[in-house]
Amino acid sequence: MGDLTKTPKPMIVGRPVLLVIDVQKGSFAEWEPSERLPMLPDRIERMHRVRQVVDAARDADIPVVFFKEVHRPNMVDFGRELDGTENAHCLENSPYTEVAIEELGVKPDDYVIAKRRYSCFFGTELEILLKGLKADTLLMTGGFTDVCVHYTFVDAHQHDYYCRVIEDCTTASSPPAHEAALKAMEYLQTGAVRTSVEVIKAMVQRDFSPTD
């Protein structure tokens, strides 16, 4: 059993990078909750809050990497992704698939990475980019908490990054899935789950602890 009294690491260790995971045009669209996707009731408010973190990161000279999940219209690159509850989504020809450029304030010279799978590491240039940025701590926002954020967190953990998920800047397929994913990530790294207020305060104060 793990030590439940373990002291968490500092919130931001070394050099931070902000990951904005799949905050796309569809993230701000009005979708009716369904049995398949109950979603979070305040999901759009949560996605608007991501902009505050992006702006704070820019002010603190913290690199920001934006991701979008995208699939070809012939669905050749879905693999096993549609074997479960998922329907076809994020097709190249859908207006909902593009990164939410205006809502997030994405700039022409920003890092924007397209991905075909849930994890931001799988089949992308992210690991090369993070090495170039000399990243130590990855701050994660976006959706879904229980899918792309969680899987990216696990891969980052296994690559030995300090991982923090900004809870009120994420959305999920359902409230129970959201809570379960947060618990799973907190299990991997004590103190992983944070709020935007905490993170922005650390950015403003440049409260970054040195690596071990």
C-alpha positions in Angstrom: 0.0 0.0 0.0 1.2 3.5 -0.7 2.1 6.0 2.0 -1.0 8.2 2.3 1.0 10.8 4.3 3.6 11.3 1.5 4.6 14.9 1.1 3.8 16.1 -2.5 6.6 17.5 -4.7 6.4 21.3 -5.3 3.7 22.2 -7.7 6.1 23.3 -10.5 9.5 21.7 -10.5 12.2 23.1 -12.9 11.0 24.2 -16.3 7.2 24.0 -16.9 5.3 23.6 -20.2 1.6 24.0 -20.5 -0.2 21.3 -22.6 -3.7 22.3 -23.9 -5.2 19.0 -24.9 -7.9 18.9 -27.5 -9.6 22.2 -26.8 -11.1 22.3 -30.2 -14.1 24.2 -31.8 -16.4 21.5 -30.6 -15.4 22.1 -27.0 -17.4 25.3 -27.1 -20.4 24.0 -29.0 -23.7 23.3 -27.2 -24.1 19.5 -27.1 -27.1 17.8 -25.4 -26.0 15.4 -22.7 -26.8 11.8 -23.6 -26.7 8.4 -22.0 -23.5 7.8 -23.9 -21.9 11.1 -22.9 -23.4 12.7 -19.8 -20.5 15.2 -19.8 -19.9 17.8 -17.1 -22.6 20.4 -16.6 -20.2 23.3 -16.6 -17.9 22.0 -19.4 -18.0 25.1 -21.6 -17.2 27.4 -18.6 -14.2 25.1 -17.9 -13.0 25.4 -21.4 -13.2 29.2 -21.3 -11.1 29.1 -18.2 -8.3 27.5 -20.1 -7.6 30.9 -21.8 -6.8 32.4 -18.4 -4.1 29.8 -17.9 -2.8 30.2 -21.4 -2.5 34.0 -20.9 -0.7 33.6 -17.5 1.7 31.1 -19.1 2.6 33.6 -21.9 3.1 36.3 -19.3 5.5 34.0 -17.4 7.4 32.9 -20.6 6.1 29.4 -20.1 5.9 27.5 -23.5 2.4 26.4 -24.5 1.7 23.4 -26.7 -1.8 23.0 -28.3 -3.1 19.7 -29.4 -6.0 18.6 -31.6 -7.2 15.1 -32.2 -8.0 14.6 -35.9 -9.0 11.7 -38.1 -9.3 11.2 -41.8 -12.8 11.2 -43.2 -12.4 7.6 -44.5 -11.7 6.6 -40.8 -8.7 4.6 -41.8 -6.7 5.8 -38.7 -9.3 5.1 -36.0 -7.9 1.7 -35.2 -9.7 0.2 -32.2 -10.9 3.6 -31.0 -14.5 2.9 -32.1 -14.7 -0.5 -30.5 -16.1 0.9 -27.2 -18.5 3.7 -26.4 -16.8 6.2 -28.8 -18.6 7.2 -32.1 -16.7 8.7 -35.1 -15.3 12.1 -34.0 -12.8 14.8 -34.9 -12.9 14.2 -38.6 -10.8 16.5 -40.8 -13.8 17.8 -42.6 -15.7 18.8 -39.5 -15.8 22.5 -38.4 -15.6 21.3 -34.8 -12.2 19.7 -35.2 -10.0 22.7 -35.6 -8.2 24.1 -32.6 -10.2 26.8 -30.9 -7.9 29.5 -32.1 -9.9 32.6 -31.2 -11.1 31.2 -27.9 -7.6 30.3 -26.8 -5.7 33.1 -28.4 -3.5 30.8 -30.4 -0.8 32.7 -32.3 0.8 31.8 -35.7 4.1 30.8 -34.2 2.6 28.7 -31.4 3.3 25.0 -31.1 0.3 23.1 -32.5 0.4 19.3 -32.8 -2.2 17.1 -34.5 -2.6 13.6 -33.1 -4.4 10.4 -34.2 -4.6 8.7 -30.8 -5.6 9.7 -27.3 -2.2 10.2 -25.8 -0.3 13.4 -26.9 2.9 11.3 -26.9 1.7 8.5 -29.2 2.9 9.0 -32.8 3.7 12.7 -32.4 6.7 15.0 -32.1 5.9 15.9 -28.4 8.9 14.1 -26.8 11.3 15.8 -29.2 9.7 19.2 -28.6 9.8 18.7 -24.8 13.5 17.8 -24.9 14.2 21.0 -26.9 12.2 23.0 -24.4 14.1 21.3 -21.5 10.8 20.6 -19.8 10.5 19.2 -16.3 6.9 19.8 -15.3 3.9 19.3 -17.6 0.8 21.3 -16.7 -2.3 19.8 -18.4 -5.6 21.2 -19.4 -8.4 20.1 -21.8 -10.4 17.0 -22.3 -11.4 14.4 -21.7 -10.0 14.1 -18.2 -10.8 10.4 -18.3 -9.3 9.8 -21.8 -6.8 12.0 -23.6 -5.7 13.9 -20.4 -5.4 10.7 -18.4 -3.5 8.8 -21.1 -1.1 11.7 -21.7 -0.5 12.0 -18.0 0.4 8.3 -17.7 2.8 8.5 -20.6 4.4 11.7 -19.2 4.7 10.0 -15.8 6.5 7.0 -17.4 8.8 9.5 -19.2 9.7 10.9 -15.7 8.0 14.3 -16.1 6.4 16.0 -13.1 2.7 16.0 -14.0 0.0 18.4 -12.9 -3.6 18.4 -14.1 -5.6 21.6 -13.7 -8.9 20.2 -12.6 -11.1 23.2 -13.3 -9.7 23.5 -16.8 -10.6 20.0 -17.8 -13.8 18.4 -19.0 -14.9 14.7 -19.1 -17.3 12.2 -20.6 -19.2 12.1 -17.2 -18.8 13.4 -13.6 -18.0 9.9 -12.3 -15.4 9.3 -15.0 -13.9 12.7 -14.2 -13.5 12.0 -10.5 -12.1 8.5 -11.2 -9.5 9.8 -13.6 -8.4 12.5 -11.2 -8.0 9.9 -8.4 -6.0 7.7 -10.8 -3.6 10.5 -11.7 -3.2 11.6 -8.0 -2.4 7.9 -7.2 0.6 8.2 -9.6 1.9 11.5 -8.4 0.9 12.9 -5.0 -0.3 16.5 -5.5 -0.9 16.1 -9.2 -4.5 17.6 -9.1 -4.4 21.4 -8.9 -6.7 24.4 -9.5 -6.3 27.2 -12.0 -6.0 29.7 -9.1 -3.0 27.8 -7.7 -1.3 27.3 -11.0 -1.8 30.9 -12.2 -0.5 32.2 -8.8 2.7 30.1 -9.2 3.1 31.4 -12.8 2.7 35.0 -11.7 5.2 34.6 -8.9 7.4 32.4 -11.0 7.4 30.0 -8.1 9.3 27.2 -9.8 11.4 24.9 -7.6 14.7 23.5 -8.9 14.9 19.8 -10.0 16.3 17.2 -7.6 
